[in-house]
């Protein structure tokens, strides 16, 4: 439930001393996350339900069943089998009730909530019971305390105009500037022309006979920009089908508008507008589930979600998305507007069966707001997948206004309908009687990623396969035969920056496994299997120096799976230097399609070009502890930097290649080799590493780990660097809040880091952190740095070296929006220290590093 929106992009790099060099309190500098001024976020709040509202009351629960049945049959089943009182059936008056359903909505008396949920869970037909979460959209600065759950991301206004300023009613717009910007865009040509849509229009392909579902804020009837609005449905508790916000209308315009000033890609596409947000910009999980079920029942071809959120553990929502795509609905979704931070992908765009779309500007640069990968589902014990899948223009795109006219918007929520429009156009290329045999979420993603144009500047976790290319994808689909493939299909250590972070650090013998996680795309069927274990086939004899272990999906469903490579250089390659090339191959099998007698098979090839060097000396090797970083979202984890006042929760798990990627690059620039530890301390050989790096860790340490680390430091000469963080019980209690969705008090499970656990780890050495929350600037060697929400050293060995500076002590004021103002300047606090053994001495040097921090470089 919790999401790590780390505003920290650590700008400090450390390296330590042979015994212990302790760099306290974590982030010498936090890169504050400044959002684009017009970005709109869906913040998570609770709708106040009136007593007359028949849908999604404040205490409603979703009961999911293993089977689809008529709603009345499910109601009778519960009435027959639930012996306890204290629950009430909620009638859902919406178009989905014409069809069987797989869930019920009930109100449960919270006094017997746990008991009743337990009783429901024992019923044979009941899959699970969960709260009906509410989602509410709001401007970021107006909602400083976000709640756990989905936070839907909307598009931003590049030029607010006319009656569509409902999103930003106080926006002051310079008419001359707006007109000049619009004219400039018209001179550049329509976004449809930039992708060559007119070439397909001239061939007669215009999106005809394609059913396009737009899940948004609705659309007004008889809008002059649309020639084919087939159906408008309302899933909210408001009695209207109209779009009174402008969000849904704009999305529809990018996909299928016919106005000459803001042309859509597929003007003849059949528009099915699903109104899932109220005028107050509120929605519920149950509304989405019903709308999704209706989209399945009415056989939609394409579905666009220009929304998303961090909570990939919202199982009713996530699993319904799987079901949507399993029923051959091609889903397109915005990757999120949380850039330029890494590891900030939104759900459902981060799901492998969904086409996740990032944003670029007209210069083919990744838009600053576009969320970056990797996916964080697999962290901390694995490695994320490549996302977004593709990128498309998402700055100053023209689309339809609520009633008439055009406007310009920016955001990944704009890029998403650009791709959705392209998908509709591509679907119409295939004759209607053959679409079922050829088109599905797997084959469409294959056509898009294989046809995409790789951009020269961004890496794979920024751009995916690259900029979507309509005409190349058209050529692929024209001759498409059902097959399986891999994305990315190449890992090239010589291709920088695209193959970052792999291209930044060569392989060498004795290192921790390097993990690369690719996606299996199966255009042959919704279900498939890896027929035999993958095989590494080197191009030459040197390739036998590489050892690759594989982990892969037991079942490829729906349409997609994963293949993880664990790559290591064998011991006999300790002195090898050079490139190793070869292929990883395997076969995918899918059951026979309708009318076929035998199954379908396809071979997949992943090309590897690896760079190998002799094993570096111990002093150059650093081990990054990933194992003790909490996987998110598990609960309420507060933000690391209390300077960041607009978000009370930390949303994304830490990783060296996501929020700490600047630190990784700095260490590499300084000549260090950084490996990732995904297992307990008892699982690594300390004699191979100069330094163990512990940064912003939240987990506890086993007694065996504490003893192992003590021995490694004393007897094996291991250096340890610790970046702690704040931990103050009073401040944590002040951060407690009541969440109406779960109807419970949320209290942080830890501070910015688990300082008590760190103190246990370091107790033997006479080292302890305090509970102060310190902030301020400091200067070392003429370089100024920022100390953001760190703690102090209260215990340290005699004879060690300490740095002390006067910082602002904000611990007494609590973690409030006025934390800096209500603090007090204290006496100088010791915040950094180091000590050493007689075996060796390391020198600590400070170097400036712009733009957002400094690096500490260790030289022997």
Secondary structure, DSSP 8 states (H G I E B T S, - for coil): -----------------SSEEEE-SS-S--------TT-EE---------TT--SS-TTEEEEEEEEEE-HHHHHHHHHHH----SEEE----SGGGGS-EEEEEEEE-GGGHHHHHHHHHTSTTEEEEEE--EEE-EEGGG--S--SS---EE-EEEE--GGGTTTTTT----HHHHHHHHHHHHHH--HHHHTTHHHHHTTT-S-TT-EEEEEES---TT-TT-S-EEEEEE-SSSS--S-SSSHHHHHHHHHH---TTS--S-TT-EEEEEE-S-TT-EEEHHHHHHHHHHHHHTT-SEEEE---BS-TT-HHHHHHHHHHHHTT-EEEEE--S-TTSSS---BTTTSTTSEEEEEE-TTS-B-TTS-----STTTTTS--B---SEEEE-SSEEEE-SSSSEEEEESHHHHHHHHHHHHHHHHHHS-TTTHHHH-SHHHHHHHHHHH-B--SSS-HHHHTT-B--HHHHHHHHHT----EEEES-EEETTSTTTTTTGGGS-B-BT---EEEEEEEEESS-S-BEE-S--EEEESSGGGGGEEEEEEE-SSB-SSEEEEEEEEEE-GGGTT--EEEEEEEEEEEEE---TT-SS-EEEEEEEEEEEEE-----GGGEEEEE-TTS--SSSS--B-S-TT--S-SB--S---TTTTTHHHHHHHHHTT-EEEEE-S-GGGS-GGG-SEEEEES--S---HHHHHHHHHHHHHS--EEEEE-----HHHHHHT-EEETTTTEEE--SSSSS-HHHHHHHHGGGT-EE-S--EEEEEEETTEEEEEEEE--EEE--TT-EEEEEEEEE-TTT-SSTTTTTS-EEEEEEEEEEEE--SS---EEEEEEETTTEEEEEEE-
